[in-house]
């Protein structure tokens, strides 16, 4: 059965409860790395707060990319438009998720994807230069970023296998089970683009629950 109104509103409410950015990042890092208060204060000092409105572009194809973003509140999407002007969504980014054009960031090339805001968002930006410096200076920080990168590889592989092996219904059920809050935040046509199905197919799947 589909999520109830109460469940949907509850998921949305969770995303609206805003923890201070510093504490949110501290709790996130603490899941995998142990930093002293002084180490975390130094770590946090390298982040810069950013705020964007719904619909604003954070990274545009062709941009020079020098930073990655930690999401404090709101939701973004990373996507590209193919030669047939069809949108393909690579990632939705919600609180405690990270986003950027990582190919451009790591290879020092221009962006090949876009990142924009589905809702108003608050972010913390960290430059690639500062990240590398922090990893050299504080070993637990290097461990944290290695863990986070590995986690991203696993998620990307899982999604690729799902796209290759599962039908539309199975992909829909998988996304709903993993991230039910998306369905209260993200317009259905964007979820359809993420799943690689038409808006009509998504509506049939949604109404069949």
C-alpha positions as CSV (number, residue, x, y, z in Angstrom):
1,X,0.0,0.0,0.0
2,X,1.1,3.6,-0.6
3,X,2.4,5.7,2.3
4,X,-0.4,7.4,4.3
5,X,-0.8,11.1,4.5
6,X,0.4,11.0,8.0
7,X,3.5,9.0,7.1
8,X,4.2,11.3,4.2
9,X,3.8,14.4,6.3
10,X,5.9,12.9,9.0
11,X,8.8,12.2,6.6
12,X,8.5,15.8,5.4
13,X,8.5,17.1,8.9
14,X,11.8,15.2,9.7
15,X,13.5,17.1,6.8
16,X,12.2,20.4,8.1
17,X,13.6,20.0,11.6
18,X,16.8,21.8,11.2
19,X,19.8,21.1,13.4
20,X,22.6,23.7,13.5
21,X,24.9,23.1,10.6
22,X,27.9,22.5,12.8
23,X,26.2,19.9,15.0
24,X,24.8,18.1,11.9
25,X,28.2,17.8,10.3
26,X,29.8,16.8,13.7
27,X,27.2,14.0,14.2
28,X,27.7,12.9,10.6
29,X,31.5,12.7,10.8
30,X,31.3,10.9,14.2
31,X,29.6,7.9,12.6
32,X,33.0,6.9,11.2
33,X,35.7,9.1,12.6
34,X,36.6,10.2,16.2
35,X,37.8,13.8,16.4
36,X,38.6,15.9,19.4
37,X,36.7,19.1,19.9
38,X,39.7,21.1,18.8
39,X,40.2,18.9,15.7
40,X,36.5,19.2,14.7
41,X,36.6,23.0,15.3
42,X,39.6,23.2,12.9
43,X,37.9,20.9,10.4
44,X,34.7,22.9,10.5
45,X,36.5,26.2,10.1
46,X,37.3,25.2,6.5
47,X,33.6,25.0,5.5
48,X,31.7,28.0,4.1
49,X,27.9,28.3,4.5
50,X,25.9,28.7,1.3
51,X,22.2,29.3,0.8
52,X,20.2,28.8,-2.4
53,X,16.6,29.3,-3.4
54,X,14.3,26.7,-5.0
55,X,15.2,26.5,-8.7
56,X,18.7,28.1,-8.4
57,X,21.6,26.5,-10.1
58,X,24.5,25.4,-7.9
59,X,26.7,23.9,-10.6
60,X,26.1,24.4,-14.3
61,X,27.5,22.3,-17.1
62,X,30.8,23.9,-18.2
63,X,31.5,25.5,-14.9
64,X,34.9,25.1,-13.2
65,X,34.3,23.0,-10.1
66,X,36.4,23.6,-7.0
67,X,34.1,22.6,-4.1
68,X,31.8,19.9,-2.9
69,X,28.7,20.5,-0.8
70,X,27.4,19.0,2.4
71,X,23.6,19.4,2.6
72,X,22.3,20.9,5.8
73,X,18.7,21.4,4.7
74,X,16.6,21.0,1.6
75,X,17.0,18.8,-1.4
76,X,19.0,19.1,-4.7
77,X,19.3,17.1,-7.8
78,X,22.4,16.3,-9.9
79,X,21.5,15.7,-13.6
80,X,22.5,15.9,-17.2
81,X,20.6,16.6,-20.4
82,X,21.4,14.3,-23.3
83,X,21.5,15.2,-27.0
84,X,17.8,14.5,-27.3
85,X,17.1,17.0,-24.5
86,X,16.1,14.3,-22.1
87,X,16.9,14.7,-18.4
88,X,18.7,12.0,-16.6
89,X,18.9,12.4,-12.8
90,X,22.1,11.0,-11.2
91,X,21.4,11.8,-7.6
92,X,19.0,13.4,-5.2
93,X,20.9,15.1,-2.3
94,X,19.1,15.5,1.0
95,X,20.4,16.5,4.5
96,X,23.7,14.9,5.5
97,X,24.3,13.9,1.8
98,X,27.2,15.3,-0.3
99,X,27.0,16.5,-3.9
100,X,29.2,18.0,-6.6
101,X,30.4,17.1,-10.1
102,X,33.1,14.8,-8.8
103,X,34.6,14.0,-12.1
104,X,35.2,17.7,-12.7
105,X,36.3,18.2,-9.1
106,X,38.9,15.4,-9.0
107,X,40.2,15.7,-12.6
108,X,40.2,19.5,-12.6
109,X,38.0,19.7,-15.7
110,X,34.8,21.5,-16.5
111,X,31.5,20.3,-15.2
112,X,29.6,17.8,-17.3
113,X,26.5,17.7,-15.1
114,X,24.2,20.2,-13.5
115,X,23.2,20.6,-9.8
116,X,20.2,22.6,-8.9
117,X,17.8,23.1,-6.0
118,X,14.4,21.3,-5.8
119,X,13.7,23.3,-2.6
120,X,15.4,26.1,-0.7
121,X,18.7,24.7,0.5
122,X,21.4,25.4,3.0
123,X,24.8,23.9,2.3
124,X,28.3,23.8,3.6
125,X,31.0,24.0,0.9
126,X,34.5,22.5,1.2
127,X,37.1,23.2,-1.4
128,X,39.1,20.3,-2.9
129,X,42.3,22.0,-1.8
130,X,41.1,22.3,1.8
131,X,39.9,18.7,1.8
132,X,43.3,17.4,0.7
133,X,45.0,19.6,3.3
134,X,42.7,18.3,6.1
135,X,43.3,14.7,5.1
136,X,47.1,15.2,5.4
137,X,46.8,17.0,8.7
138,X,44.2,14.9,10.5
139,X,44.3,11.2,10.0
140,X,40.7,10.5,11.1
141,X,39.5,13.0,8.6
142,X,41.3,11.1,5.8
143,X,39.6,7.9,7.1
144,X,36.2,9.6,7.1
145,X,36.5,10.8,3.5
146,X,37.8,7.4,2.3
147,X,34.8,5.8,4.0
148,X,32.4,8.3,2.5
149,X,33.9,7.8,-1.0
150,X,33.7,4.0,-0.7
151,X,30.1,4.3,0.4
152,X,29.4,6.3,-2.7
153,X,31.0,3.7,-4.9
154,X,28.8,1.0,-3.4
155,X,25.6,3.1,-3.8
156,X,26.5,3.8,-7.5
157,X,27.1,0.1,-8.2
158,X,23.9,-0.9,-6.5
159,X,21.9,1.6,-8.6
160,X,23.6,0.5,-11.8
161,X,22.8,-3.1,-11.1
162,X,19.2,-2.2,-10.3
163,X,18.9,-0.4,-13.6
164,X,20.3,-3.3,-15.5
165,X,18.5,-6.1,-13.7
166,X,15.2,-4.8,-12.3
167,X,12.0,-3.8,-14.0
168,X,10.3,-0.4,-13.4
169,X,8.2,-1.7,-10.6
170,X,11.1,-3.2,-8.7
171,X,13.1,0.0,-9.1
172,X,10.2,2.0,-7.8
173,X,9.7,-0.3,-4.8
174,X,13.4,-0.2,-4.0
175,X,13.5,3.6,-4.1
176,X,10.4,3.9,-2.0
177,X,11.7,1.6,0.7
178,X,15.1,3.2,0.8
179,X,14.1,6.9,0.7
180,X,10.3,7.3,1.5
181,X,10.8,11.0,2.2
182,X,11.6,11.6,-1.4
183,X,8.0,11.2,-2.3
184,X,7.0,14.1,-0.1
185,X,9.8,16.4,-1.4
186,X,10.4,15.6,-5.1
187,X,7.9,16.2,-7.9
188,X,6.8,12.9,-9.6
189,X,8.3,13.8,-13.0
190,X,11.7,14.1,-11.4
191,X,11.3,10.7,-9.6
192,X,10.3,9.3,-13.0
193,X,13.5,10.8,-14.6
194,X,15.6,9.2,-11.8
195,X,14.0,5.8,-12.3
196,X,14.2,6.0,-16.1
197,X,10.5,5.7,-16.7
198,X,7.8,8.0,-18.0
199,X,5.6,10.1,-15.8
200,X,2.6,8.0,-16.8
201,X,4.4,4.8,-15.8
202,X,5.3,6.2,-12.4
203,X,1.6,7.3,-11.9
204,X,0.5,3.7,-12.6
205,X,3.0,2.3,-10.2
206,X,2.1,4.8,-7.5
207,X,-1.7,4.2,-7.9
208,X,-1.1,0.4,-7.8
209,X,0.2,0.5,-4.2
